[in-house]
Amino acid sequence: MENKYPEISNDKNFYRKVEHYGDNVLETLTGNYHSIIESLGEDPQRDGLQKTPERIAKAMQFLTQGYNQDAEAVVRGAMFMEECSEMVIVKDIEIYSMCEHHMLPFFGRAHVAYIPNGHIVGLSKIARVVDIYARRLQVQERLTQQVVHCLQNTLNPIGVAVVIEASHLCMMMRGVQKQNSVTTTSAFTGQFQEVQTRNEFISLIAANLSK
């Protein structure tokens, strides 16, 4: 049957997720990782490693893509006027980031809340803000503050709260090698600096409301 809408592909798999890499950066990183592998005593030319320098170069560009993204612009592009003054919480946002001290991953969950003051934002954009700052060389303490400041600066809410719980491979794979340690950081502005509001937020992120 002829496609009634020729601009739409008949291929069931026509959707493609396309990743873009800076050619100059990719070439430089690939060369550097080739040298690193060689310096470690391996042969970059053996079958299993021939494509590895390029794969690492692409992975690192993906994992640090947040440097090329503007979190505040993302929020401003999805703000809506709404007369709402009740707490909005998005919890259990997965985070994957890279420790700037050892360039090893840390991963966990972020819980974000704000109290609107005339504007709300699309819920997915809160997760996007977390991702943008996580996709950089980071420390968990700074990541927590950056998410808070972004939402406070753009939405001008009555208050913002962020709690991040994460496990750090720099503590698990090397150094003290403590496998079960979890680091928790928090930051609060406005109304969340008051004990009653902060306790309500903490109790809600700890609760399993689906049961």
Helices and strands as residue ranges (DSSP letters): H 23-39, G 47-49, H 52-63, G 65-68, H 71-76, E 79-81, E 88-99, E 105-115, E 119-121, H 123-134, E 137-138, H 140-155, E 159-168, H 169-172, E 183-188, G 190-193, H 195-206
